[in-house]
């Protein structure tokens, strides 16, 4: 779509190798063939990651850079819990540097990052993360929830709806560490989402939130406040996919209402996962997701920290 001349030149130099070298020239760790058209509109999805580079975060970041290079991505989306354990205190909090700026240093990751809030952000200063959008060239969190439209050219228009799902969880209102959720109007957010989806004329409608609609992981048996409040809206407007985090693993599930739910929460510390009847894929492994949209389908590649494609699925275009 927008590959520069130098990319073509590099390709010609390495045509005999069959694969492009990674940006760090470590040819032994190149992402496998993702089977994505060169003209596809691509972006990465990462969640539950901010741990000062530990628990596999650095390795995931390095592989994200390689995938971003190969796919010529447009941006990165986060599914929340960007900074552990207690969010950040201010725009000058050193955790922003040590858990974000100093970790995602690859040249192909110097693109826009569209950020969502997780529950751990609510333990700190959420407004500071919004304000950091004015400090950082790539960090984008214009509000607690928002939408963004992208022109995918021949691949269609893509509308991204980013939610703040913590206020949708009833149990948080009785926990002191999440007391700030009581200041937010969850009903107003849901009304906004319903209206925004209804008015959207995009070819692709993608919703991002921290809490999953359903899961086979650690929280499989917990009350599904988010699911009960969000699923009817997503189904009514035929949302193409809902991406979440919160579970420290990688999952793809299809709800009874037909909504494709992807959980990309393996950006650093992981924990065991499992399956439920709606499960299509589940694995407890450090990694991220690469989303590529062409004129016919949206393809999601699940990539681990070593560059292996653990799972791949394509969703046909609805509109």
TORPA-293907 format. One line per 3 residues: number of its first residue (from 1); their letters; for each residue x, y, z of N, C-alpha, C, O. Coordinates in pm, whole numbers, plus 50000, padded with zeros to 5 digits. Each point is the difference from the previous one (the first is absolute). Example, Ala and Ser with C-alpha at 12.3 -4.5 7.8 and 13.67 -1.06 7.14 Angstrom:
BEGIN
1) AS) 51319,49431,50780,49911,50119,50000,50090,50120,50000,50104,49998,50066; 49861,50107,49862,50082,50119,50006,49923,50109,50073,50051,50111,50017
//
This chain:
BEGIN
1) XXX) 50082,49880,50000,49918,50120,50000,50086,50125,50000,49979,50091,49920; 50117,49913,50170,50083,50118,50008,50146,49962,50022,50074,50071,50070; 49967,49821,49872,50137,49956,50018,50095,50092,49925,49979,50031,49882
4) XXX) 50122,50012,50187,50094,50095,49942,50096,49930,49905,50011,49877,50000; 50057,50203,49918,50093,49946,49901,50110,49918,50064,50043,49898,49946; 50002,50147,50173,50110,49926,50063,49961,49858,50034,50085,49911,50001
7) XXX) 49785,50066,50029,49955,49864,50030,50014,49910,49879,50037,49884,50011; 49931,50174,49870,50014,49924,49876,50146,49968,49975,50033,49890,49956; 50053,50207,50070,50143,49981,49981,50053,49889,50090,50076,49914,49956
10) XXX) 49882,50089,50174,50044,49897,50093,49951,49863,49955,50073,49901,50011; 49804,50093,49939,49946,49874,49953,50083,49944,49887,50027,49880,49995; 50015,50206,49913,50079,49952,49887,50134,49948,50045,50055,49908,49939
13) XXX) 50000,50151,50167,50130,49956,50049,49993,49864,50068,50098,49926,50005; 49782,50041,50049,49987,49876,50075,49907,49900,49934,49951,49908,50064; 50025,50111,49806,49908,49912,49930,50044,49855,50007,49916,49910,49999
16) XXX) 50212,50067,50008,50049,49862,50006,49976,49934,50134,50006,49878,50011; 49967,50204,50092,49980,49944,50133,49857,49951,50022,49975,49916,50086; 49931,50137,49835,49862,49958,50016,49924,50077,50105,49877,50003,49997
19) XXX) 50194,50060,50096,49937,50079,50105,50082,50126,50023,50122,50001,49982; 49809,50104,50058,50071,50122,50035,50070,49982,50133,49951,49927,50086; 50164,50140,49933,50063,49995,50132,49918,50084,50096,49934,50095,49959
22) XXX) 50071,49871,50168,49931,50080,50099,50069,50135,50010,50115,50014,49959; 49816,50087,50096,50063,50131,50011,50131,49998,50077,50087,50084,49977; 49928,49820,50115,50125,49993,50075,50100,49904,49935,50102,49965,50059
25) XXX) 49866,49993,49817,50089,49913,49922,50020,49862,50061,50092,49928,49960; 49825,50034,50135,50008,49867,50057,49917,49906,49913,49883,49975,50030; 50177,49974,49863,49927,49922,49901,49945,49871,50059,49906,49942,49944
28) XXX) 50149,50011,50169,49955,49875,50058,49865,50013,50070,49940,49899,50036; 50012,50225,49985,49875,50021,50071,49906,50085,49916,49960,50109,50040; 50007,49840,49845,49909,50072,49911,49861,49938,50010,49986,49877,50001
31) XXX) 49913,50207,50007,49863,49951,50007,49970,49912,49881,50039,50031,49887; 49890,49859,50138,49964,49908,49892,49914,50072,49895,49948,50108,50025; 50040,49830,49860,49915,50054,49895,49857,50015,50052,49937,49903,50041
34) XXX) 50013,50221,49958,49869,50027,50055,49889,49987,49897,49882,50006,50035; 50153,49975,49839,49901,49981,49897,49906,50118,49982,49880,49983,49979; 50177,50139,50031,49920,50121,49990,50037,50076,49874,50118,50013,49968
37) XXX) 49782,50037,49962,50023,50078,49879,50077,50127,50033,49977,50063,50104; 50115,49975,49809,50082,50119,50022,49918,50127,50014,50043,50095,50065; 49839,49908,49874,49917,50120,50003,49899,50000,50114,49916,50089,50008
40) XXX) 50091,49811,50080,49906,49993,50112,50027,50113,50099,50112,50051,50010; 49784,49985,50061,50008,50100,50108,50026,49923,50128,49915,49924,50045; 50202,50096,50017,50040,49916,50112,50030,50080,50127,50045,50114,49994
43) XXX) 49928,49823,50119,50037,50058,50129,50021,49888,50100,49958,49886,49978; 50108,50145,50133,50028,49902,50105,49914,50028,50122,49960,50113,50025; 50012,49780,50052,49921,50012,50123,50079,49935,50113,50039,49884,49992
46) XXX) 49984,50193,50116,50079,49953,50113,49933,50045,50130,49943,50109,50006; 50062,49807,50096,49939,50038,50127,50072,49943,50119,50079,49906,49988; 49893,50153,50130,50052,49950,50128,50152,49988,49995,50056,49892,50017
49) XXX) 50010,50220,49958,50142,49991,49968,50097,50079,50088,50116,49961,50008; 49844,50145,50058,50097,50093,50059,50072,49954,50124,49958,50033,50111; 50149,49891,49873,50073,49945,50114,50150,50021,49989,50079,49910,50026
52) XXX) 49961,50210,49934,50143,50036,49995,50084,49907,49914,50120,49986,50023; 49816,49951,49879,50073,49912,49910,50010,49856,50046,50050,49915,49927; 49902,50056,50193,50011,49865,50055,49884,49910,49956,49907,50045,49934
55) XXX) 50102,49827,50106,49897,49899,49971,49974,49986,49850,49887,49977,49958; 50217,50035,49963,49986,49981,49856,49959,50125,49924,49985,49996,49878; 49997,50117,50192,49956,50121,49932,50099,50046,49893,49959,50037,49890
58) XXX) 50168,49960,50142,50102,50044,49904,50002,49910,49877,50010,50049,49887; 49980,49820,50134,50001,49907,49886,49878,50020,49911,50010,49995,49878; 49874,50028,50184,49879,50027,49922,50017,50129,49920,49962,50007,49883
61) XXX) 50094,50094,50180,50020,50129,49933,50091,49984,49878,49974,50060,49896; 50130,49861,50117,50092,49979,49888,49930,49930,49885,50022,50034,49883; 49895,49867,50149,49929,49930,49893,49890,50086,49940,49971,49989,49881
64) XXX) 49968,50096,50199,49902,50095,49947,50066,50090,49896,49940,50031,49897; 50180,50011,50130,50072,50087,49907,50022,49929,49866,49986,50061,49894; 50047,49811,50113,50022,49925,49877,49870,49981,49922,49997,50014,49878
67) XXX) 49895,49953,50195,49871,49984,49933,49954,50133,49941,49946,50003,49889; 50075,50105,50184,49962,50133,49952,50075,50035,49873,49945,50062,49908; 50181,49898,50087,50085,50025,49882,49947,49923,49879,49987,50056,49891
70) XXX) 49983,49817,50129,49954,49916,49889,49863,50042,49949,49972,49993,49880; 49942,50051,50212,49863,50034,49962,49982,50147,49965,49895,50039,49949; 50207,50041,50077,49991,50144,49975,49876,50055,50071,49912,50059,49937
73) XXX) 50082,49921,50194,49880,50031,50077,49967,50149,50001,50086,50086,49980; 49785,49941,50044,49952,50138,50011,50010,50050,50145,50026,50118,50023; 49951,49793,50073,50000,50041,50140,50003,49877,50090,49996,49887,49952
76) XXX) 50010,50137,50179,49990,49896,50103,49882,50035,50089,49979,50117,50032; 49944,49782,50008,49889,50017,50094,50035,49930,50130,50054,49889,49998; 49915,50174,50116,50020,49931,50127,49864,49963,50059,49902,50073,49985
79) XXX) 50095,49813,50083,49876,49955,50064,50004,50023,50151,49931,49932,50075; 50150,50164,49969,49999,50041,50140,50102,49931,50088,50075,49913,49956; 49926,50130,50171,50103,49962,50097,50137,50027,49938,50083,49911,49982
82) XXX) 49935,50216,49986,50123,50046,49937,50114,50018,50100,50117,49997,49963; 49847,50021,50167,50103,50021,50103,49960,49929,50129,49898,50031,50061; 50185,49872,49979,49977,49926,50125,50086,50058,50110,50104,50060,49972
85) XXX) 49855,49924,50154,49873,49945,50044,49895,50109,50022,49880,49973,50001; 50166,50150,50016,49910,50106,50044,49994,50118,49904,49995,50116,50043; 50005,49856,49828,49991,50108,49903,50116,50096,50013,50111,49959,50035
88) XXX) 49866,50168,49936,50104,50102,50012,49949,50113,50088,49879,50017,50018; 50214,50061,50036,49965,50110,50089,49985,50132,49926,49920,50085,50038; 50161,49932,49855,49999,50125,49926,50060,49976,49862,50045,49890,49970
91) XXX) 49956,50213,49946,50060,49987,49868,50151,49983,50010,50065,49961,49903; 49991,50068,50213,50144,49986,50022,50036,49873,50075,50115,49982,50040; 49789,49931,49980,50027,49875,50072,50105,49920,49924,49983,49974,49881
94) XXX) 50127,49986,50185,50106,49924,49932,49953,49868,49943,50067,49943,49913; 49820,50007,50134,49948,49874,49948,49963,50012,49852,50007,49902,49926; 49953,50216,50032,49967,50019,49858,50124,49978,49914,49993,49939,49894
97) XXX) 50118,50110,50155,50125,49981,49926,50046,49855,50005,50034,49943,49896; 49967,49998,50222,50059,49867,50016,49910,49888,49948,50050,49893,49963; 49818,50130,50033,49909,49894,49957,49942,50020,49861,49933,49912,49947
100) XXX) 50092,50206,49993,49947,50026,49866,50109,50055,49908,50042,49932,49906; 50001,50188,50120,50093,50066,49907,50131,49923,49982,50054,49994,49889; 49998,49947,50219,50129,49929,49993,49986,49855,49956,50100,49932,49979
103) XXX) 49778,50020,50005,49977,49860,49961,49964,49990,49852,50055,49917,49928; 49853,50165,50028,49952,49994,49860,50080,50099,49915,49947,50099,49950; 50181,49870,50035,50094,50091,49935,50022,49970,49853,50064,50080,49931
106) XXX) 49886,49808,50020,50021,49964,49860,49946,50106,49906,49896,50061,50026; 50175,49962,49866,49963,50107,49907,49861,49980,49941,49932,50098,49970; 50025,49777,50014,49868,49973,49941,49887,50016,50101,49882,49993,49964
109) XXX) 50153,50030,50163,49899,50025,50102,49987,50148,50032,49924,50038,50090; 50148,50044,49837,49991,50145,50019,49885,50055,49916,50016,50090,49918; 49868,49852,50106,49875,50038,49932,49901,50040,50109,50032,49995,50119
112) XXX) 49849,50045,49841,49898,50033,50099,49960,49877,50081,49981,49892,49944; 50008,50126,50187,49946,49898,50088,49866,50052,50050,49993,50106,50063; 49900,49820,49909,49867,50036,50047,49971,49918,50125,49993,49878,49995
115) XXX) 49991,50191,50116,50006,49941,50133,49862,49983,50062,49913,50086,49986; 50067,49801,50082,49881,49983,50082,50043,49983,50145,50114,49961,50029; 49795,50067,50062,50028,49993,50143,49963,49865,50057,49898,49941,49963
118) XXX) 50184,50009,50128,49971,49877,50072,49969,50030,50144,50005,50115,50042; 49963,49782,50036,49970,50022,50141,50120,50048,50079,49985,50074,50097; 50136,49885,49862,50118,50045,50074,50026,50149,49983,50060,50062,50087
121) XXX) 49896,49995,49802,50013,50145,49982,49915,50074,50103,50034,50112,50041; 49856,49826,50001,49911,50063,50098,50060,50002,50141,49945,50066,50088; 50163,49865,49932,50067,50007,50130,50092,50122,50008,50053,50034,50106
124) XXX) 49965,50032,49780,50086,50117,49994,49924,50121,49948,49881,50018,50027; 50188,50064,49897,49947,50126,49949,49963,49983,49852,50086,50012,49913; 49788,49961,50060,49956,49980,49862,50018,50126,49918,50041,49994,49884
127) XXX) 49931,50121,50176,50012,50125,49925,50142,50022,49952,50022,50060,49894; 50076,49893,50183,50140,50017,49959,50026,49925,49870,50078,50048,49917; 49860,49838,50064,50019,49924,49877,49933,50069,49882,50049,49993,49887
130) XXX) 49839,50072,50139,49936,50080,49894,50090,50118,49965,50020,50031,49882; 50033,50035,50219,50086,50116,49979,50131,49963,49931,50060,50082,49932; 49983,49793,50086,50127,49958,49938,49988,50001,49847,50102,50001,49930
133) XXX) 49776,49999,50020,49980,50009,49855,50058,50131,49945,50036,50008,49883; 49972,50094,50203,50056,50129,49958,50151,50003,50013,50066,50093,49953; 49990,49806,50112,50144,49994,50022,50068,49909,49898,50105,50033,49945
136) XXX) 49833,49853,50030,50059,49898,49913,49953,50016,49856,49885,50036,49974; 50205,49937,49934,49967,50005,49858,49907,49886,49960,49919,50016,49909; 50092,49869,50158,49925,49882,49954,49888,49956,50093,49912,49925,49957
139) XXX) 50088,50118,50167,49899,49958,50097,49870,50078,49975,50000,50123,50004; 49891,49806,49971,49872,50064,49971,49891,49947,50092,49954,49886,49985; 50005,50196,50110,49887,49971,50088,49924,50132,50017,50016,50067,50102
142) XXX) 49904,49970,49800,49934,50130,50003,49894,50014,50107,49969,50111,50043; 49974,49776,50001,49897,50000,50104,49990,49859,50054,50064,49908,49950; 49855,50074,50153,49986,49867,50058,49937,49902,49901,50032,49881,50003
145) XXX) 49883,50167,49912,49948,49920,49889,49984,50094,49881,49970,50118,50016; 50049,49827,49865,50004,50083,49880,49990,49912,49876,50003,49877,50009; 49986,50187,49876,50000,49926,49873,50098,50066,49905,50036,50117,50015
148) XXX) 50007,49806,49887,50097,50048,49902,49968,49934,49866,49977,49879,49993; 50021,50200,49901,49972,49950,49865,50128,49997,49918,50079,50094,50002; 49941,49795,49926,50117,49983,49915,49955,49972,49857,49903,49928,49976
151) XXX) 50168,50129,49931,49973,49976,49859,50088,49886,49951,50120,50017,49981; 49819,49868,50000,50074,49884,49953,50011,49994,49849,50040,49898,49944; 49923,50211,49989,50002,50009,49854,49918,49886,49939,49882,49988,50029
154) XXX) 50179,49931,49887,49923,49894,49933,49950,49894,50099,49915,49918,49964; 50136,50084,50158,49958,49902,50100,49879,50047,50081,49949,49927,50084; 50007,50194,49890,49882,50052,50068,50033,50089,50118,50115,50010,50042
157) XXX) 49783,50053,50011,50015,50086,50118,49994,49914,50125,49918,49909,50011; 50171,50122,50084,50006,49927,50126,49967,50096,50114,50067,50102,50016; 49832,49865,50063,49967,50078,50118,50041,49922,50124,49960,49885,50019
160) XXX) 50121,50179,50065,50049,49940,50124,49930,50069,50116,50002,50123,50011; 49936,49798,50076,49930,50052,50117,50073,49948,50124,50000,49879,50026; 50060,50211,50050,50082,49961,50115,49923,50032,50128,49961,50114,50023
163) XXX) 50018,49784,50059,49918,50013,50121,50083,50005,50127,50118,49965,50002; 49817,50080,50104,50053,49997,50136,49910,49905,50077,49897,50042,50053; 50141,49831,49955,49908,49898,50052,50000,49984,50151,49911,49934,50054
166) XXX) 50185,50123,50016,50001,49983,50146,49872,50050,50067,49950,49932,50089; 49995,50184,49872,49875,50044,50063,49879,49912,49969,49894,50018,50060; 50121,49888,49849,49890,49909,49967,49996,49880,50093,49907,49919,49993
169) XXX) 50192,50067,50094,50011,49886,50091,49945,50035,50138,50061,50078,50073; 49826,49867,49962,49936,50030,50128,50089,49972,50121,50002,50082,50092; 50073,49806,49914,50082,49972,50119,50104,50108,50030,50039,50016,50116
172) XXX) 50006,50058,49783,50102,50102,50024,49950,50113,50090,50079,50067,50065; 49790,49953,49938,49945,50112,50077,50012,49978,50150,49986,50093,50079; 50039,49783,49960,50015,49971,50143,50146,49974,50039,50027,49961,50113
175) XXX) 50066,50060,49795,50141,49980,50028,50069,50136,50007,49994,50079,49906; 50072,49947,50205,50062,50130,50024,50101,50037,49892,50010,50116,49960; 50066,49785,49991,50104,50031,49902,49943,50044,49866,50071,50059,49919
178) XXX) 49801,49913,50058,49937,50042,49875,49891,50104,50024,49908,50014,49919; 50100,50056,50191,49894,50094,50039,49974,50107,49895,49890,50055,49993; 50210,49975,49925,49983,50105,49900,49897,49966,49893,49953,50090,49930
181) XXX) 50011,49782,50056,49901,49965,49898,49865,50062,50032,49919,50023,49910; 50055,50004,50219,49872,50056,50041,49980,50141,49946,49888,50051,50000; 50218,50012,49955,49991,50135,49947,49959,50002,49854,49970,50106,49944
184) XXX) 50028,49776,49993,49969,49992,49857,49855,49957,49977,49943,49924,50079; 49999,50124,49814,49862,49969,49964,50000,49887,49897,50013,50025,49880; 49974,49852,50165,50007,49886,49910,49883,49996,49903,50015,49955,49886
187) XXX) 49869,50093,50157,49884,50002,49912,50021,50097,49884,49959,49972,49888; 50105,50139,50139,50029,50098,49895,50096,49940,49897,49987,50024,49880; 50109,49899,50169,50096,49938,49908,49929,49900,49909,50025,49997,49879
190) XXX) 49888,49921,50176,49928,49901,49920,49908,50068,49899,49987,49954,49887; 49949,50156,50155,49914,50073,49908,50082,50059,49886,49959,49998,49884; 50160,50054,50151,50090,50053,49898,50038,49891,49899,49995,50023,49879
193) XXX) 50042,49859,50171,50042,49891,49912,49884,49959,49908,50020,49982,49880; 49862,50002,50176,49884,49959,49921,49974,50102,49889,49974,49962,49885; 50031,50165,50148,49975,50106,49902,50110,50007,49895,49973,50014,49881
196) XXX) 50151,49974,50165,50114,50009,49908,50001,49885,49902,50028,50020,49881; 49943,49859,50166,49995,49885,49911,49885,50012,49900,50013,49963,49883; 49874,50089,50164,49884,50013,49913,50025,50100,49888,49953,49982,49888
199) XXX) 50122,50123,50143,50025,50105,49900,50121,49970,49911,50020,50067,49899; 50058,49834,50138,50120,49966,49922,49963,49940,49865,49916,49910,49991; 50147,50139,49905,49981,49945,49866,50124,49925,49953,50019,49977,49881
202) XXX) 50064,49985,50214,50126,49933,49968,49977,49860,49947,49899,49936,50030; 50196,50018,49891,49996,49863,49950,50038,49901,50109,49958,49884,49998; 50121,50163,50097,50047,49915,50109,49979,50073,50132,50039,50116,50015
205) XXX) 49899,49817,50080,49977,50057,50133,50069,49911,50103,49965,49883,50017; 50133,50175,50050,50082,49925,50097,49993,50070,50135,50019,50122,50008; 49953,49803,50097,49989,50057,50134,50113,49945,50086,50033,49882,49996
208) XXX) 50026,50208,50083,50111,49966,50089,49958,50026,50144,49943,50105,50029; 50085,49803,50060,49975,50020,50142,50097,49916,50081,50068,49914,49944; 49940,50110,50183,50093,49920,50081,49939,49867,50043,50066,49897,49992
211) XXX) 49811,50105,50053,49937,49879,50053,49931,49921,49889,49926,50057,49921; 50099,49812,50073,49940,49918,49893,49851,49975,50022,49950,50010,50112; 49982,49960,49780,49858,49965,50009,49981,49860,50058,49901,49973,50068
214) XXX) 50194,49940,49904,50000,49863,50052,50142,49948,49991,50081,50052,49923; 49949,49847,50156,50137,49950,50006,50002,49858,50053,49914,49959,50078; 50187,49967,49878,50023,49868,50055,50116,50001,50098,50044,49895,50047
217) XXX) 50004,50224,49984,50115,50015,50088,49964,50006,50147,49898,49948,50043; 50188,50116,50034,49987,50007,50146,49864,50053,50044,49945,49955,50101; 50001,50139,49825,49877,50067,50041,49874,49942,49933,49898,50069,49989
220) XXX) 50109,49808,49968,49888,49939,49928,49871,49996,50081,49891,50010,49944; 50120,49977,50188,49881,49986,50083,49959,50129,50069,49906,49999,50080; 50160,50110,49892,49966,50126,50064,49874,50060,49938,49967,49969,49886
223) XXX) 49963,50116,50187,49883,50069,49944,50038,50075,49873,50106,50064,49993; 49808,49929,49908,50034,50058,49871,49925,50132,49978,49917,50011,49910; 50113,50086,50173,49934,50129,49988,50023,50063,49863,49908,50053,49938
226) XXX) 50216,49940,50016,50033,50059,49871,49925,49930,49888,49946,50065,49910; 50049,49804,50096,49931,49922,49897,49852,50035,49994,49946,50023,49892; 49990,49982,50223,49856,50027,50004,49966,50138,49947,49893,50020,49942
229) XXX) 50197,50075,50077,49971,50137,49959,50048,50031,49858,49941,50083,49931; 50164,49849,50027,50056,50030,49868,49950,49912,49887,49977,50047,49889; 50005,49824,50140,49967,49907,49891,49876,50041,49919,50004,49992,49878
232) XXX) 49888,50051,50186,49884,50039,49919,50031,50113,49903,49950,50001,49887; 50132,50094,50156,50035,50114,49914,50088,49954,49884,49976,50038,49886; 50124,49882,50143,50091,49954,49896,49927,49913,49898,50025,50011,49879
235) XXX) 49886,49904,50168,49926,49912,49910,49902,50080,49913,49985,49973,49881; 49950,50125,50180,49901,50079,49927,50063,50075,49883,49937,50018,49895; 50186,50024,50122,50066,50079,49896,50101,49917,49919,50080,50056,49925
238) XXX) 49916,49813,50092,50085,49908,49923,50147,50041,50003,50065,50011,49896; 49984,50012,50223,50142,50033,50018,50084,49883,49949,49971,49884,50029; 50133,50147,49897,50082,49895,49939,50084,49925,50104,50018,49879,49989
241) XXX) 50032,50194,50110,50083,49934,50102,50010,50087,50123,49997,50123,49993; 50014,49810,50121,50024,50067,50128,50134,49948,50053,50016,49880,50021; 50078,50211,50002,50132,49965,50052,50010,50044,50145,49963,50113,50035
244) XXX) 50087,49798,50051,50012,50028,50141,50132,49947,50054,50081,49941,49928; 49939,50081,50201,50117,49948,50070,49954,49938,50130,49914,49911,50001; 50143,50137,50111,49962,49959,50136,50043,49859,50034,50062,49978,50104
247) XXX) 49907,49926,49811,50053,49865,50016,50141,50000,49942,50020,50048,49888; 50076,49899,50185,50139,50005,49956,50030,49881,49910,50080,49912,50033; 49856,50088,49852,50015,49891,49905,49956,50047,49863,49981,50119,49978
250) XXX) 50002,49787,49931,49956,50029,49863,49881,49910,49968,50010,49878,50011; 49878,50182,49950,49880,49921,49975,49921,50055,49881,50008,50118,49968; 49917,49793,49969,49896,50037,49904,49877,49921,50036,50004,49878,50011
253) XXX) 49885,50192,50008,49873,49938,50032,49891,50063,49914,50014,50113,49954; 49878,49813,50024,49884,50054,49929,49880,49987,50091,49963,49889,50039; 49976,50223,49995,49889,50000,50094,49875,49940,49937,49994,49980,49878
256) XXX) 49908,49991,50205,49874,49943,49951,49926,50098,49909,49914,49959,49922; 50121,50168,50087,49940,50102,49915,50080,50021,49871,49966,50085,49917; 50142,49837,50069,50079,50008,49877,50112,50100,50001,50061,50024,49895
259) XXX) 49968,50036,50218,50109,50098,50008,50134,49931,50016,50016,49916,50088; 50080,50118,49827,50136,49948,50012,50073,50076,50108,50017,50122,49992; 50028,49806,50110,50070,50058,50114,50145,49953,49998,50028,49881,50003
262) XXX) 50063,50215,49991,50143,49969,50003,50059,50057,50128,49979,50116,50033; 50095,49801,50039,50067,50044,50122,50150,50002,49974,50063,49896,49979; 49993,50225,50024,50144,50018,49983,50053,50065,50127,50014,50122,50008
265) XXX) 50016,49793,50090,50045,50049,50130,50129,49935,50045,50024,49984,50120; 50060,49978,49783,50122,49925,50032,50126,50081,49974,50103,49946,49960; 49886,50187,50064,50114,50086,49972,50114,49989,50099,50112,50042,49970
268) XXX) 49862,49901,50148,50108,49976,50096,49966,49876,50082,50003,49889,49947; 49964,50127,50180,49973,49883,50084,49880,49922,49949,49896,50059,49970; 50117,49810,50021,49890,49915,49955,49958,49905,50112,50072,49983,50098
271) XXX) 49812,49958,49885,49951,49901,50096,49920,49895,49924,49961,50024,49885; 50014,49860,50175,49930,49892,49931,49863,50043,49949,49932,50082,50062; 50029,49863,49827,49868,50028,49943,49924,49870,49981,50046,49894,50044
274) XXX) 49839,50112,49892,49918,49880,49980,49901,50025,49889,50009,50099,49928; 49897,49810,50057,49902,50011,49892,49858,49989,50054,49976,49942,50106; 49930,50115,49818,49858,49986,50024,49938,49967,49865,50070,50003,49899
277) XXX) 49801,49966,50094,49941,49963,49871,50022,50102,49889,50007,49964,49882; 50004,50165,50154,50016,50104,49898,50143,50016,49952,50027,50079,49910; 50065,49847,50149,50142,50016,49969,50037,49945,49863,49962,49889,49964
280) XXX) 50112,50191,49959,50059,49957,49874,50151,49979,50016,50060,49917,49931; 49999,50159,50159,50144,49990,50025,50028,50058,50138,49938,50099,50040; 50154,49840,50032,50044,50053,50128,50140,49949,50030,50028,49881,49987
283) XXX) 50058,50210,50052,50136,49958,50034,50061,50101,50097,49986,50121,49983; 50082,49827,50118,50072,50083,50095,50145,50011,49953,50084,49917,50033; 49941,50185,49889,50132,50018,49940,50019,50149,49971,49909,50067,49952
286) XXX) 50209,49984,50077,50027,50141,49972,49983,50029,49852,50052,49927,49915; 49875,50178,50053,49982,50034,49860,49905,50116,49980,49968,50073,50094; 49986,49942,49783,49914,50111,49960,49921,49958,49878,50014,49887,49953
289) XXX) 49903,50201,49995,49922,49970,49880,50027,50102,49892,50019,50119,50026; 49984,49832,49851,50017,50086,49883,49872,49991,49918,49959,49892,49959; 49979,50222,50017,49873,50007,49928,50025,50062,49862,50059,50107,49990
292) XXX) 49895,49826,49906,50017,50049,49864,49866,49997,49928,49934,49896,49995; 50028,50217,49949,49871,50014,49933,50021,50025,49852,50071,50093,49961; 49867,49822,49957,50001,50026,49856,49857,50020,49954,49910,50012,50083
295) XXX) 50068,49991,49789,49867,50031,49949,49897,49890,50027,49880,50024,49987; 50167,49857,50050,49910,49886,50016,49988,49948,50143,49897,49944,50037; 50208,50073,50043,50000,49937,50132,50094,50071,50097,50086,50077,49960
298) XXX) 49893,49894,50167,50092,50043,50105,50070,49876,50052,49936,49907,50049; 50197,50092,49942,50080,49886,50045,50070,50035,50130,50060,50107,50013; 49931,49802,50084,50066,50019,50129,50105,49891,50016,49967,49881,50002
301) XXX) 50158,50159,50010,50110,49909,50028,50040,50015,50146,50025,50111,50047; 49982,49778,50025,50046,50000,50139,50146,49958,49997,50032,49888,49960; 50056,50200,50084,50144,49980,49988,50064,49996,50138,49972,50086,50083
304) XXX) 50114,49817,49942,50064,49994,50130,50133,50075,49999,50043,50051,49896; 50022,49955,50219,50121,50080,50015,50117,49947,49919,50100,50070,49982; 49889,49806,49968,50106,49942,49918,49971,50014,49851,50080,49955,49917
307) XXX) 49807,50105,50049,49968,50022,49859,49915,49893,49938,49972,50006,49880; 49985,49894,50198,49917,49894,49945,49854,50045,49994,49950,50063,50094; 49982,49906,49798,49858,50028,49988,49925,49885,50067,49995,49889,49947
310) XXX) 49948,50138,50169,49935,49896,50079,49858,49971,49953,49946,49892,50022; 49994,50208,49912,49861,49985,49956,49971,50107,49896,50055,50110,50005; 49857,49856,49903,49964,50095,49895,49854,49978,49962,49956,49886,49987
313) XXX) 49971,50223,49996,49861,49989,49957,49966,50120,49914,50059,50106,50014; 49844,49876,49896,49955,50108,49914,49849,50016,50013,49925,49903,49994; 50032,50219,50024,49859,50032,50013,49954,50068,49871,50056,50103,49963
316) XXX) 49843,49843,49969,49955,50059,49874,49936,50137,50020,49941,50028,50104; 50072,50054,49796,49941,50133,50003,49848,49991,50004,49941,49922,49925; 49994,50157,50162,49855,49997,50015,49930,50107,49917,49883,49985,49965
319) X) 50188,50124,50003,49935,50115,49939,50059,50029,49862,49957,50094,49933
//
